[in-house]
Amino acid sequence: MVVAKIAYGQKGLADLKNRFRFWRKGMKWQHTISVWGTCLFTFSTMNLATGALNSIVFASSDFTWNANLFSTNFLIGFLIATFLDAGAVFEENGWRGFALPLLQSRFNPLKASIVLGLMWFGWHIPVKFDIFFYGFGNALKLFFILMIKFVLLSIIMTFFFNQVGGTTIIAIAMHGISNDSVRLAGQILSDSYTVYLLTEINLVIPMLIVATGLVLKTKGRLGLTVSSD
């Protein structure tokens, strides 16, 4: 909000406010409900796919996967994680509310997503600084995988963001589900380097499949229309 205010004044703040909705005003609700459903299903399925990969790769001493998907507690927790995740709520007005529309006004959607993904990765480097405890070489491998993850996630999020006309609540939801505080992908019990690395790779694999499919399907446009920018 501070950057938007400095760069564009009241107009910038008004634009952020107008983007804070479930879909852009004037869009057909049948289309946007379908997009929302597909989005929630896609992100949940990616987490579940990661959980399945983890269950294959890891021993029971390193991983547990026991989410009761149909319990009331899980469903309430899922809704809270989707719409009230602190990182998502505080970050997405900046990443998707401000930066992505600006980048898409200068680059094609795919390039804009890659640039934003790299920026997003850079933002998280200080948080991930502890991985240097695994040694410099191992840390570089982890940083590379993390960079790929943020870029792929950015590509996927751009598609759904554009499909609802460039509004930020869906970005908050995608960010919240990907943080997976309800542990759709299970819970890692080990802090070893190998387990950490394989966990990140297992997160990347479903994202790579989905992102590649979206890029090919949309020919790099990622759902952008004139009304989305």
Residue frames as a rotation matrix with the C-alpha (Angstrom) as fourth column:
MET 1
0.564 0.825 0.000 0.00
0.825 -0.564 0.000 0.00
0.000 0.000 -1.000 0.00
VAL 2
0.380 -0.513 -0.770 2.86
0.185 -0.773 0.606 2.37
-0.906 -0.373 -0.199 0.78
VAL 3
-0.690 -0.677 0.257 4.47
0.342 0.008 0.940 1.74
-0.638 0.736 0.226 -2.62
ALA 4
-0.211 0.708 0.675 1.13
0.965 0.041 0.258 2.16
0.154 0.705 -0.692 -4.40
LYS 5
0.717 0.477 -0.507 0.54
0.603 -0.791 0.108 5.43
-0.349 -0.383 -0.855 -2.56
ILE 6
0.011 -0.814 -0.581 4.02
0.060 -0.579 0.813 6.77
-0.998 -0.044 0.042 -3.37
ALA 7
-0.780 -0.417 0.466 3.93
0.415 0.213 0.885 5.66
-0.468 0.884 0.007 -7.02
TYR 8
-0.646 0.601 0.470 0.34
0.545 -0.069 0.836 6.47
0.535 0.796 -0.283 -7.95
GLY 9
-0.870 0.278 0.408 -1.16
-0.441 -0.809 -0.389 8.45
0.222 -0.518 0.826 -5.08
GLN 10
-0.340 0.833 0.436 -4.85
-0.647 0.129 -0.751 8.05
-0.682 -0.538 0.495 -4.29
LYS 11
0.355 0.452 -0.818 -5.43
-0.920 0.324 -0.221 6.36
0.165 0.831 0.531 -7.64
GLY 12
-0.470 -0.629 -0.619 -3.05
-0.467 0.773 -0.430 3.58
0.749 0.087 -0.657 -6.64
LEU 13
-0.923 0.175 0.342 -4.81
-0.274 0.322 -0.906 3.02
-0.268 -0.931 -0.249 -3.32
ALA 14
0.012 0.989 -0.150 -8.20
-0.834 -0.073 -0.547 3.08
-0.551 0.132 0.824 -5.04
ASP 15
0.111 -0.041 -0.993 -7.02
-0.813 0.571 -0.114 0.45
0.572 0.820 0.030 -7.52
LEU 16
-0.872 -0.450 -0.193 -5.86
-0.235 0.730 -0.642 -1.81
0.430 -0.515 -0.742 -4.67
LYS 17
-0.634 0.706 0.314 -9.22
-0.443 0.001 -0.897 -1.37
-0.634 -0.708 0.312 -2.97
ASN 18
0.226 0.769 -0.598 -11.12
-0.948 0.031 -0.318 -2.17
-0.226 0.639 0.736 -6.17
ARG 19
-0.205 -0.388 -0.899 -9.10
-0.627 0.757 -0.184 -5.34
0.752 0.526 -0.398 -6.66
PHE 20
-0.947 -0.158 0.278 -9.94
-0.320 0.511 -0.798 -6.62
-0.016 -0.845 -0.535 -3.18
ARG 21
0.116 0.991 0.073 -12.96
-0.921 0.135 -0.366 -8.67
-0.373 -0.025 0.928 -4.22
PHE 22
0.120 -0.026 0.992 -13.76
-0.054 0.998 0.033 -12.22
-0.991 -0.057 0.119 -5.30
TRP 23
-0.220 -0.227 0.949 -13.95
0.931 0.241 0.273 -11.28
-0.291 0.944 0.159 -8.99
ARG 24
-0.969 -0.226 -0.101 -14.00
0.183 -0.929 0.322 -8.16
-0.167 0.294 0.941 -11.11
LYS 25
-0.261 0.918 -0.297 -17.27
-0.061 -0.323 -0.944 -6.28
-0.963 -0.229 0.140 -11.16
GLY 26
0.144 0.450 -0.881 -19.36
-0.896 -0.318 -0.309 -7.05
-0.419 0.835 0.357 -14.23
MET 27
-0.771 -0.441 -0.459 -18.09
-0.594 0.758 0.269 -10.59
0.229 0.481 -0.847 -14.81
LYS 28
0.226 0.883 -0.412 -20.66
-0.604 0.459 0.652 -13.40
0.764 0.102 0.637 -15.07
TRP 29
0.102 -0.161 0.982 -20.95
-0.975 0.182 0.131 -15.17
-0.200 -0.970 -0.138 -11.74
GLN 30
0.942 0.262 0.209 -21.37
-0.219 0.954 -0.207 -18.57
-0.254 0.149 0.956 -13.42
HIS 31
0.614 -0.782 -0.102 -17.92
0.059 0.175 -0.983 -18.23
0.787 0.598 0.154 -14.98
THR 32
-0.082 -0.728 0.681 -16.23
-0.702 -0.443 -0.558 -16.92
0.707 -0.524 -0.474 -11.87
ILE 33
0.470 0.292 0.833 -17.75
-0.816 0.502 0.285 -19.57
-0.335 -0.814 0.474 -9.58
SER 34
0.991 -0.128 -0.039 -16.43
0.093 0.869 -0.486 -22.19
0.096 0.478 0.873 -12.00
VAL 35
0.281 -0.941 0.190 -12.98
-0.158 -0.240 -0.958 -20.59
0.947 0.239 -0.216 -11.91
TRP 36
0.017 -0.229 0.973 -13.01
-0.970 -0.239 -0.040 -20.50
0.241 -0.944 -0.226 -8.12
GLY 37
0.787 0.354 0.505 -14.03
-0.487 0.859 0.158 -24.15
-0.378 -0.370 0.849 -7.92
THR 38
0.848 -0.518 -0.110 -11.35
0.234 0.552 -0.800 -25.20
0.475 0.653 0.590 -10.38
CYS 39
0.124 -0.824 0.553 -8.77
-0.486 -0.537 -0.690 -23.12
0.865 -0.183 -0.467 -8.51
LEU 40
0.199 0.007 0.980 -9.54
-0.973 0.121 0.197 -24.58
-0.117 -0.993 0.031 -5.08
PHE 41
0.947 0.176 0.268 -9.61
-0.143 0.980 -0.139 -28.09
-0.287 0.094 0.953 -6.54
THR 42
0.679 -0.732 -0.051 -6.31
0.071 0.135 -0.988 -27.58
0.730 0.668 0.144 -8.37
PHE 43
-0.061 -0.754 0.653 -4.40
-0.710 -0.427 -0.560 -26.26
0.701 -0.498 -0.510 -5.37
SER 44
0.373 0.249 0.894 -5.85
-0.853 0.472 0.224 -28.86
-0.366 -0.846 0.388 -3.01
THR 45
0.999 0.023 0.045 -5.03
-0.001 0.897 -0.443 -31.63
-0.050 0.442 0.896 -5.48
MET 46
0.375 -0.926 0.039 -1.45
-0.238 -0.137 -0.961 -30.41
0.896 0.352 -0.272 -5.83
ASN 47
-0.111 -0.381 0.918 -1.05
-0.977 -0.127 -0.171 -30.63
0.182 -0.916 -0.358 -2.06
LEU 48
0.640 0.423 0.641 -2.61
-0.556 0.831 0.006 -34.09
-0.530 -0.360 0.767 -1.98
ALA 49
0.900 -0.372 -0.227 -0.34
0.002 0.524 -0.852 -35.21
0.436 0.766 0.472 -4.82
THR 50
-0.017 -0.924 0.383 2.66
-0.629 -0.288 -0.722 -34.00
0.777 -0.253 -0.576 -2.82
GLY 51
0.112 0.143 0.983 1.37
-0.949 0.310 0.063 -35.95
-0.296 -0.940 0.170 0.17
ALA 52
0.953 0.268 0.139 1.08
-0.206 0.914 -0.350 -39.08
-0.221 0.305 0.926 -1.96
LEU 53
0.539 -0.830 -0.144 4.64
-0.104 0.104 -0.989 -38.63
0.836 0.548 -0.030 -3.23
ASN 54
-0.133 -0.579 0.804 5.88
-0.896 -0.276 -0.347 -38.07
0.423 -0.767 -0.482 0.31
SER 55
0.484 0.408 0.774 4.15
-0.748 0.651 0.125 -41.23
-0.453 -0.640 0.621 1.50
ILE 56
0.976 -0.177 -0.129 5.94
0.053 0.761 -0.646 -43.22
0.213 0.624 0.752 -1.21
VAL 57
0.326 -0.931 0.165 9.37
-0.125 -0.215 -0.969 -41.69
0.937 0.295 -0.186 -0.64
PHE 58
-0.306 -0.508 0.805 9.59
-0.763 -0.375 -0.526 -41.37
0.569 -0.775 -0.273 3.14
ALA 59
-0.641 0.039 -0.766 9.59
0.414 0.858 -0.303 -43.86
0.646 -0.512 -0.566 5.98
SER 60
0.411 0.906 -0.104 6.88
0.542 -0.152 0.826 -43.55
0.733 -0.396 -0.553 8.63
SER 61
0.193 -0.426 -0.884 9.47
0.933 -0.199 0.299 -42.15
-0.303 -0.883 0.359 11.03
ASP 62
-0.813 -0.577 -0.080 10.02
0.503 -0.764 0.404 -39.17
-0.294 0.288 0.911 8.69
PHE 63
-0.843 0.537 -0.025 6.47
-0.414 -0.618 0.668 -38.46
0.343 0.574 0.744 7.55
THR 64
-0.686 0.723 0.075 2.86
0.480 0.527 -0.701 -38.74
-0.547 -0.445 -0.709 8.68
TRP 65
-0.889 0.451 -0.083 -0.26
-0.332 -0.509 0.794 -38.16
0.316 0.733 0.602 6.60
ASN 66
-0.721 0.612 -0.324 -3.52
0.692 0.654 -0.306 -38.37
0.025 -0.445 -0.895 8.49
ALA 67
-0.891 0.434 -0.132 -5.72
-0.426 -0.900 -0.090 -35.43
-0.158 -0.024 0.987 7.49
ASN 68
-0.502 0.822 0.268 -9.42
0.674 0.566 -0.474 -36.25
-0.542 -0.057 -0.838 7.93
LEU 69
-0.968 -0.063 0.244 -10.71
0.223 -0.666 0.712 -34.41
0.118 0.743 0.658 4.88
PHE 70
-0.306 0.942 0.141 -14.38
0.215 -0.077 0.974 -34.72
0.928 0.328 -0.179 5.76
SER 71
-0.218 0.195 -0.956 -14.29
0.975 0.082 -0.206 -33.77
0.038 -0.977 -0.208 9.43
THR 72
0.796 0.581 0.168 -15.85
0.559 -0.813 0.161 -30.51
0.230 -0.034 -0.972 10.60
ASN 73
0.601 -0.639 -0.480 -12.60
0.181 -0.476 0.860 -29.42
-0.778 -0.604 -0.171 12.23
PHE 74
-0.391 -0.777 0.494 -10.66
0.689 0.108 0.717 -29.94
-0.610 0.621 0.493 9.00
LEU 75
0.043 0.484 0.874 -13.19
0.939 -0.318 0.129 -28.05
0.340 0.816 -0.468 6.88
ILE 76
0.944 0.260 -0.204 -13.22
0.323 -0.853 0.409 -25.10
-0.068 -0.452 -0.889 9.29
GLY 77
0.269 -0.935 -0.232 -9.42
0.223 -0.174 0.959 -25.14
-0.937 -0.309 0.161 9.43
PHE 78
-0.317 -0.349 0.882 -9.26
0.907 0.160 0.389 -25.28
-0.278 0.923 0.266 5.63
LEU 79
0.547 0.603 0.581 -11.48
0.728 -0.685 0.025 -22.21
0.413 0.410 -0.813 5.27
ILE 80
0.886 -0.277 -0.371 -9.42
0.080 -0.698 0.712 -20.29
-0.456 -0.661 -0.596 7.83
ALA 81
-0.058 -0.980 0.192 -6.15
0.407 0.152 0.900 -21.30
-0.911 0.130 0.390 6.15
THR 82
-0.095 0.086 0.992 -7.54
0.995 0.030 0.093 -20.37
-0.021 0.996 -0.089 2.73
PHE 83
0.424 0.448 0.787 -8.81
0.579 -0.802 0.145 -16.89
0.697 0.394 -0.599 3.51
LEU 84
0.957 -0.003 0.291 -7.04
-0.212 -0.692 0.690 -15.79
0.199 -0.722 -0.663 6.71
ASP 85
0.488 -0.863 -0.131 -3.48
0.872 0.488 0.028 -17.06
0.039 -0.128 0.991 6.31
ALA 86
0.605 -0.219 -0.766 -1.34
0.263 -0.853 0.452 -14.21
-0.752 -0.474 -0.458 7.65
GLY 87
-0.486 -0.874 0.010 1.35
0.255 -0.130 0.958 -14.42
-0.836 0.468 0.286 4.98
ALA 88
-0.457 0.382 0.803 -1.23
0.888 0.145 0.437 -14.48
0.050 0.913 -0.406 2.20
VAL 89
0.604 0.786 -0.136 -3.32
0.796 -0.605 0.037 -11.62
-0.053 -0.130 -0.990 3.55
PHE 90
0.530 -0.441 -0.724 -0.35
0.107 -0.812 0.574 -9.33
-0.841 -0.382 -0.383 4.14
GLU 91
-0.489 -0.869 0.074 1.59
0.148 0.001 0.989 -10.17
-0.859 0.495 0.128 0.97
GLU 92
-0.336 0.292 0.895 -0.95
0.869 0.464 0.175 -10.60
-0.364 0.837 -0.410 -1.82
ASN 93
0.787 0.547 -0.285 -2.14
0.407 -0.808 -0.426 -7.01
-0.464 0.219 -0.859 -2.05
GLY 94
0.243 -0.798 -0.552 1.46
-0.535 -0.585 0.610 -6.29
-0.810 0.147 -0.568 -2.97
TRP 95
-0.648 -0.602 0.466 2.36
-0.002 0.614 0.790 -9.27
-0.761 0.511 -0.399 -5.15
ARG 96
-0.564 0.495 0.661 -0.83
0.822 0.418 0.387 -9.81
-0.085 0.761 -0.643 -7.11
GLY 97
0.458 0.818 -0.348 -2.71
0.769 -0.561 -0.306 -6.60
-0.446 -0.127 -0.886 -6.25
PHE 98
0.670 -0.278 -0.688 0.06
-0.280 -0.953 0.112 -4.21
-0.687 0.117 -0.717 -7.27
ALA 99
-0.263 -0.959 -0.107 3.12
-0.477 0.032 0.878 -5.87
-0.839 0.282 -0.466 -8.82
LEU 100
-0.459 0.060 0.887 1.51
0.544 0.808 0.227 -8.39
-0.703 0.586 -0.403 -11.18
PRO 101
0.665 0.716 0.213 -0.82
0.616 -0.364 -0.699 -5.92
-0.422 0.596 -0.683 -12.97
LEU 102
0.601 -0.527 -0.601 2.15
-0.496 -0.835 0.236 -3.57
-0.626 0.156 -0.764 -13.35
LEU 103
-0.465 -0.825 0.321 4.36
-0.282 0.482 0.830 -6.32
-0.839 0.295 -0.457 -14.76
GLN 104
-0.186 0.462 0.867 1.63
0.755 0.632 -0.175 -7.53
-0.629 0.622 -0.467 -17.13
SER 105
0.833 0.437 -0.340 1.30
0.161 -0.778 -0.607 -4.01
-0.530 0.451 -0.718 -18.50
ARG 106
0.333 -0.814 -0.476 4.96
-0.823 -0.497 0.275 -4.22
-0.461 0.300 -0.835 -19.54
PHE 107
-0.790 -0.609 -0.070 5.53
-0.584 0.712 0.389 -7.91
-0.187 0.348 -0.919 -20.32
ASN 108
-0.140 0.728 -0.671 3.49
-0.480 0.543 0.689 -10.86
0.866 0.419 0.273 -21.54
PRO 109
0.668 0.540 0.512 1.81
-0.674 0.148 0.724 -12.84
0.315 -0.829 0.463 -18.72
LEU 110
0.831 -0.395 -0.391 4.35
0.430 0.903 0.002 -15.67
0.352 -0.170 0.920 -18.74
LYS 111
-0.177 -0.948 0.266 7.34
0.494 -0.319 -0.809 -13.35
0.851 -0.012 0.524 -18.49
ALA 112
-0.025 0.252 0.967 5.55
-0.626 -0.759 0.181 -11.24
0.780 -0.601 0.177 -15.86
SER 113
0.906 0.422 0.030 4.89
-0.308 0.608 0.731 -14.39
0.290 -0.672 0.681 -13.82
ILE 114
0.473 -0.816 -0.333 8.52
0.705 0.577 -0.412 -15.48
0.529 -0.040 0.848 -14.01
VAL 115
-0.365 -0.595 0.716 9.76
0.058 -0.782 -0.620 -12.05
0.929 -0.185 0.320 -12.93
LEU 116
0.269 0.555 0.787 7.26
-0.776 -0.359 0.518 -11.96
0.570 -0.751 0.334 -10.06
GLY 117
0.927 0.058 -0.370 8.19
0.101 0.912 0.398 -15.50
0.360 -0.406 0.840 -9.05
LEU 118
0.019 -0.994 -0.104 11.86
0.680 0.089 -0.728 -14.53
0.733 -0.057 0.678 -8.84
MET 119
-0.357 -0.065 0.932 10.97
-0.413 -0.884 -0.220 -11.46
0.838 -0.464 0.288 -6.77
TRP 120
0.657 0.705 0.268 8.80
-0.600 0.273 0.752 -13.60
0.457 -0.655 0.602 -4.52
PHE 121
0.665 -0.525 -0.530 11.64
0.551 0.825 -0.126 -16.08
0.503 -0.209 0.838 -4.09
GLY 122
-0.331 -0.855 0.400 14.04
0.343 -0.504 -0.793 -13.25
0.879 -0.126 0.460 -3.25
TRP 123
0.091 0.487 0.869 11.62
-0.682 -0.606 0.410 -11.97
0.726 -0.630 0.277 -0.61
HIS 124
0.923 0.382 0.040 11.77
-0.305 0.665 0.682 -15.37
0.234 -0.641 0.731 1.13
ILE 125
0.244 -0.907 -0.343 15.57
0.146 0.384 -0.912 -15.78
0.959 0.173 0.226 1.08
PRO 126
-0.442 -0.460 0.770 16.04
-0.663 -0.410 -0.626 -14.21
0.604 -0.788 -0.124 4.56
VAL 127
0.418 0.687 0.594 13.40
-0.906 0.364 0.216 -16.58
-0.068 -0.628 0.775 5.98
LYS 128
0.983 -0.033 -0.180 15.19
-0.015 0.966 -0.259 -19.57
0.182 0.258 0.949 4.45
PHE 129
0.371 -0.917 0.142 18.67
-0.753 -0.387 -0.531 -18.44
0.543 0.090 -0.835 5.53
ASP 130
0.282 -0.248 0.927 18.88
-0.809 0.457 0.369 -21.29
-0.515 -0.854 -0.072 8.05
ILE 131
0.985 0.102 0.141 19.33
-0.018 0.866 -0.500 -23.80
-0.173 0.489 0.855 5.22
PHE 132
0.417 -0.907 -0.066 22.99
-0.577 -0.208 -0.790 -22.73
0.702 0.367 -0.610 5.09
PHE 133
0.160 -0.315 0.935 23.35
-0.903 0.337 0.268 -24.90
-0.399 -0.887 -0.231 8.19
TYR 134
0.842 0.179 0.510 23.20
0.003 0.942 -0.335 -27.82
-0.540 0.284 0.792 5.75
GLY 135
-0.189 -0.951 0.245 26.38
0.549 0.105 0.829 -26.57
-0.814 0.292 0.502 4.08
PHE 136
-0.334 0.010 -0.942 26.90
-0.455 -0.878 0.152 -24.08
-0.826 0.479 0.298 1.25
GLY 137
-0.941 -0.079 -0.329 26.59
-0.333 0.390 0.859 -26.61
0.060 0.918 -0.393 -1.58
ASN 138
-0.660 0.743 -0.109 23.45
0.751 0.654 -0.089 -28.19
0.006 -0.141 -0.990 -0.16
ALA 139
-0.187 0.574 -0.797 21.96
0.332 -0.727 -0.601 -24.74
-0.925 -0.377 -0.055 0.47
LEU 140
-0.655 -0.107 -0.748 22.48
-0.586 -0.553 0.593 -23.80
-0.477 0.826 0.299 -3.18
LYS 141
-0.930 0.349 -0.114 20.61
0.203 0.747 0.633 -26.93
0.306 0.566 -0.765 -4.29
LEU 142
-0.340 0.836 -0.431 17.73
0.872 0.108 -0.478 -26.06
-0.353 -0.538 -0.765 -1.98
PHE 143
-0.304 0.180 -0.936 17.68
-0.085 -0.983 -0.161 -22.44
-0.949 0.030 0.314 -3.13
PHE 144
-0.914 -0.055 -0.401 17.50
-0.402 -0.006 0.916 -23.61
-0.053 0.998 -0.016 -6.75
ILE 145
-0.699 0.700 -0.147 14.53
0.644 0.706 0.294 -25.89
0.309 0.111 -0.944 -6.02
LEU 146
-0.200 0.617 -0.761 12.83
0.698 -0.455 -0.552 -23.15
-0.687 -0.642 -0.340 -4.00
MET 147
-0.624 -0.085 -0.777 13.34
-0.354 -0.855 0.378 -20.67
-0.697 0.511 0.503 -6.85
ILE 148
-0.934 0.297 -0.198 11.73
-0.050 0.441 0.896 -23.08
0.353 0.847 -0.397 -9.31
LYS 149
-0.491 0.781 -0.385 8.85
0.871 0.426 -0.246 -23.62
-0.028 -0.456 -0.889 -6.88
PHE 150
-0.242 0.400 -0.884 8.08
0.302 -0.835 -0.460 -19.92
-0.922 -0.378 0.081 -6.54
VAL 151
-0.784 -0.070 -0.617 8.24
-0.518 -0.473 0.713 -19.37
-0.341 0.878 0.335 -10.30
LEU 152
-0.852 0.490 -0.184 5.92
0.269 0.711 0.649 -22.30
0.449 0.504 -0.738 -11.05
LEU 153
-0.335 0.741 -0.583 3.51
0.882 0.029 -0.470 -21.24
-0.331 -0.671 -0.663 -8.32
SER 154
-0.482 0.088 -0.872 3.54
-0.091 -0.995 -0.050 -17.71
-0.872 0.055 0.487 -9.69
ILE 155
-0.938 0.119 -0.327 2.62
-0.323 0.049 0.945 -18.98
0.129 0.992 -0.008 -13.17
ILE 156
-0.607 0.743 -0.282 -0.31
0.697 0.668 0.261 -21.00
0.382 -0.039 -0.923 -11.83
MET 157
-0.263 0.498 -0.826 -1.56
0.716 -0.473 -0.513 -18.15
-0.647 -0.727 -0.232 -9.66
THR 158
-0.791 -0.069 -0.608 -1.39
-0.274 -0.848 0.453 -15.70
-0.547 0.525 0.652 -12.57
PHE 159
-0.876 0.476 -0.073 -3.75
0.147 0.409 0.900 -17.88
0.459 0.778 -0.429 -14.60
PHE 160
-0.193 0.863 -0.467 -6.50
0.952 0.279 0.123 -17.98
0.237 -0.421 -0.876 -11.97
PHE 161
-0.392 -0.037 -0.919 -5.90
0.460 -0.873 -0.161 -14.34
-0.797 -0.486 0.360 -11.01
ASN 162
-0.923 -0.004 -0.385 -6.48
-0.310 -0.585 0.750 -13.30
-0.228 0.811 0.538 -14.62
GLN 163
-0.760 0.643 -0.100 -9.49
0.425 0.607 0.671 -15.59
0.492 0.467 -0.735 -15.00
VAL 164
0.078 0.807 -0.586 -11.43
0.991 -0.126 -0.041 -13.64
-0.107 -0.578 -0.809 -12.36
GLY 165
0.689 0.260 0.676 -10.44
0.504 -0.843 -0.190 -10.27
0.521 0.471 -0.712 -13.80
GLY 166
-0.234 -0.930 0.284 -7.35
0.334 -0.352 -0.874 -9.57
0.913 -0.109 0.393 -11.70
THR 167
0.521 0.451 0.725 -8.73
-0.541 -0.483 0.689 -9.50
0.661 -0.750 -0.008 -8.15
THR 168
-0.321 -0.922 0.215 -6.80
-0.687 0.071 -0.723 -10.33
0.652 -0.379 -0.657 -5.01
ILE 169
0.226 0.407 0.885 -9.03
-0.924 0.378 0.062 -12.50
-0.309 -0.831 0.462 -2.81
ILE 170
0.984 0.093 -0.155 -8.41
-0.147 0.909 -0.390 -15.48
0.104 0.406 0.908 -5.07
ALA 171
0.189 -0.981 -0.048 -4.67
-0.231 0.003 -0.973 -14.76
0.954 0.194 -0.226 -4.79
ILE 172
-0.224 -0.184 0.957 -4.98
-0.962 -0.115 -0.247 -14.82
0.156 -0.976 -0.151 -0.99
ALA 173
0.697 0.579 0.424 -6.80
-0.631 0.776 -0.021 -18.15
-0.341 -0.252 0.906 -1.23
MET 174
0.819 -0.435 -0.373 -4.17
-0.016 0.633 -0.774 -19.71
0.573 0.640 0.512 -3.51
HIS 175
-0.156 -0.907 0.392 -1.35
-0.504 -0.268 -0.821 -18.46
0.850 -0.325 -0.415 -1.31
GLY 176
0.003 0.238 0.971 -3.09
-0.997 0.080 -0.017 -19.73
-0.082 -0.968 0.237 1.81
ILE 177
0.924 0.365 0.118 -3.72
-0.349 0.927 -0.134 -23.21
-0.158 0.083 0.984 0.41
SER 178
0.570 -0.770 -0.286 -0.16
-0.014 0.339 -0.941 -23.48
0.821 0.541 0.182 -0.88
ASN 179
-0.238 -0.633 0.737 1.15
-0.809 -0.291 -0.511 -22.68
0.537 -0.718 -0.443 2.62
ASP 180
0.083 0.352 -0.933 -0.83
-0.100 0.934 0.343 -25.77
0.992 0.065 0.112 3.70
SER 181
-0.590 -0.264 0.763 -1.22
-0.738 -0.208 -0.642 -25.11
0.328 -0.942 -0.073 7.41
VAL 182
0.403 0.794 0.456 -3.91
-0.882 0.470 -0.040 -27.82
-0.246 -0.386 0.889 7.45
ARG 183
-0.455 -0.792 0.407 -1.31
-0.648 0.608 0.459 -30.34
-0.611 -0.055 -0.790 6.18
LEU 184
0.730 0.651 -0.209 -3.08
-0.578 0.425 -0.696 -31.67
-0.364 0.629 0.687 3.11
ALA 185
0.456 -0.661 -0.596 0.39
-0.531 0.335 -0.778 -32.76
0.714 0.672 -0.199 2.00
GLY 186
0.625 -0.189 -0.757 1.10
0.552 0.793 0.258 -34.39
0.552 -0.579 0.600 5.36
GLN 187
0.893 -0.338 0.297 3.60
-0.450 -0.662 0.600 -33.52
-0.006 -0.669 -0.743 8.07
ILE 188
0.318 -0.881 -0.352 7.37
-0.024 0.364 -0.931 -33.93
0.948 0.304 0.095 7.84
LEU 189
0.993 0.094 -0.071 8.86
0.055 0.162 0.985 -35.28
0.104 -0.982 0.156 11.07
SER 190
0.339 -0.940 -0.032 12.54
0.892 0.310 0.330 -35.07
-0.300 -0.140 0.943 10.16
ASP 191
0.847 -0.128 -0.515 14.84
-0.179 -0.982 -0.051 -32.06
-0.500 0.135 -0.855 9.78
SER 192
-0.006 -0.885 0.466 17.49
0.449 0.414 0.792 -33.88
-0.894 0.214 0.394 7.75
TYR 193
-0.459 -0.274 -0.845 18.78
-0.512 -0.696 0.504 -32.32
-0.726 0.664 0.180 4.54
THR 194
-0.999 0.033 0.034 17.71
0.047 0.622 0.781 -35.23
0.005 0.782 -0.623 2.34
VAL 195
-0.324 0.942 -0.088 14.15
0.901 0.279 -0.332 -35.16
-0.288 -0.186 -0.939 3.64
TYR 196
0.028 0.276 -0.961 13.97
0.098 -0.957 -0.272 -31.37
-0.995 -0.087 -0.054 3.23
LEU 197
-0.713 -0.392 -0.581 15.26
-0.506 -0.287 0.814 -31.55
-0.486 0.874 0.006 -0.35
LEU 198
-0.921 0.376 0.104 12.93
0.368 0.748 0.553 -34.38
0.130 0.547 -0.827 -1.36
THR 199
-0.162 0.887 -0.432 9.98
0.745 -0.177 -0.644 -32.60
-0.647 -0.426 -0.632 0.25
GLU 200
-0.101 0.061 -0.993 10.60
-0.330 -0.944 -0.024 -29.52
-0.939 0.325 0.115 -1.88
ILE 201
-0.925 -0.238 -0.296 11.03
-0.359 0.293 0.886 -31.65
-0.124 0.926 -0.357 -5.01
ASN 202
-0.691 0.720 0.066 7.73
0.721 0.693 -0.015 -33.39
-0.057 0.037 -0.998 -4.24
LEU 203
0.041 0.664 -0.746 6.09
0.339 -0.712 -0.615 -29.97
-0.940 -0.228 -0.254 -4.00
VAL 204
-0.414 -0.330 -0.849 7.56
-0.564 -0.638 0.523 -28.91
-0.714 0.695 0.078 -7.34
ILE 205
-0.943 -0.053 0.328 6.50
0.184 0.738 0.649 -31.99
-0.276 0.673 -0.686 -9.34
PRO 206
-0.074 0.976 0.204 2.70
0.922 0.146 -0.359 -31.34
-0.380 0.162 -0.911 -9.28
MET 207
0.348 0.153 -0.925 3.30
0.034 -0.988 -0.150 -27.62
-0.937 0.020 -0.349 -9.81
LEU 208
-0.659 -0.676 -0.330 5.47
-0.349 -0.114 0.930 -28.34
-0.666 0.728 -0.161 -12.85
ILE 209
-0.730 0.452 0.512 2.75
0.657 0.670 0.345 -30.50
-0.187 0.589 -0.786 -14.40
VAL 210
0.299 0.922 -0.247 0.01
0.814 -0.382 -0.438 -27.92
-0.498 -0.070 -0.865 -13.80
ALA 211
0.188 -0.288 -0.939 2.09
-0.161 -0.952 0.260 -24.90
-0.969 0.102 -0.225 -14.84
THR 212
-0.849 -0.527 0.036 3.29
-0.086 0.205 0.975 -26.60
-0.522 0.825 -0.219 -18.02
GLY 213
-0.442 0.771 0.459 -0.28
0.880 0.472 0.054 -27.55
-0.175 0.428 -0.887 -18.91
LEU 214
0.470 0.649 -0.598 -1.53
0.550 -0.745 -0.377 -23.99
-0.690 -0.152 -0.707 -18.38
VAL 215
-0.204 -0.633 -0.747 1.27
-0.327 -0.675 0.662 -22.45
-0.923 0.379 -0.069 -20.42
LEU 216
-0.944 -0.157 0.290 0.64
0.181 0.489 0.853 -24.84
-0.276 0.858 -0.434 -23.31
LYS 217
-0.197 0.964 0.180 -3.14
0.944 0.236 -0.232 -24.52
-0.266 0.124 -0.956 -23.11
THR 218
0.664 0.498 -0.558 -3.14
0.434 -0.864 -0.255 -20.71
-0.609 -0.072 -0.790 -23.08
LYS 219
0.464 -0.607 0.645 -0.06
0.773 -0.080 -0.630 -20.30
0.434 0.791 0.432 -25.31
GLY 220
-0.550 -0.807 -0.216 1.53
0.781 -0.405 -0.475 -18.20
0.296 -0.430 0.853 -22.58
ARG 221
-0.328 0.486 0.810 -1.42
-0.072 -0.868 0.492 -15.84
0.942 0.103 0.319 -22.15
LEU 222
-0.842 -0.086 -0.533 -2.36
0.468 0.373 -0.801 -17.39
0.268 -0.924 -0.274 -18.80
GLY 223
-0.110 0.954 -0.279 -5.95
0.992 0.087 -0.092 -16.25
-0.063 -0.287 -0.956 -18.94
LEU 224
-0.602 -0.166 -0.781 -5.19
0.300 -0.953 -0.030 -12.57
-0.740 -0.252 0.624 -19.54
THR 225
0.099 0.639 0.763 -7.88
0.987 -0.162 0.008 -10.58
0.128 0.752 -0.647 -21.31
VAL 226
-0.350 -0.208 0.913 -8.23
0.317 -0.944 -0.094 -6.85
0.881 0.257 0.396 -21.88
SER 227
0.506 0.670 0.544 -10.42
-0.303 -0.452 0.839 -6.59
0.808 -0.589 -0.026 -18.77
SER 228
0.761 -0.240 -0.603 -7.88
0.596 0.625 0.504 -8.43
0.256 -0.743 0.618 -16.59
ASP 229
-0.189 -0.978 0.089 -5.01
0.859 -0.208 -0.467 -5.95
0.475 -0.012 0.880 -16.84
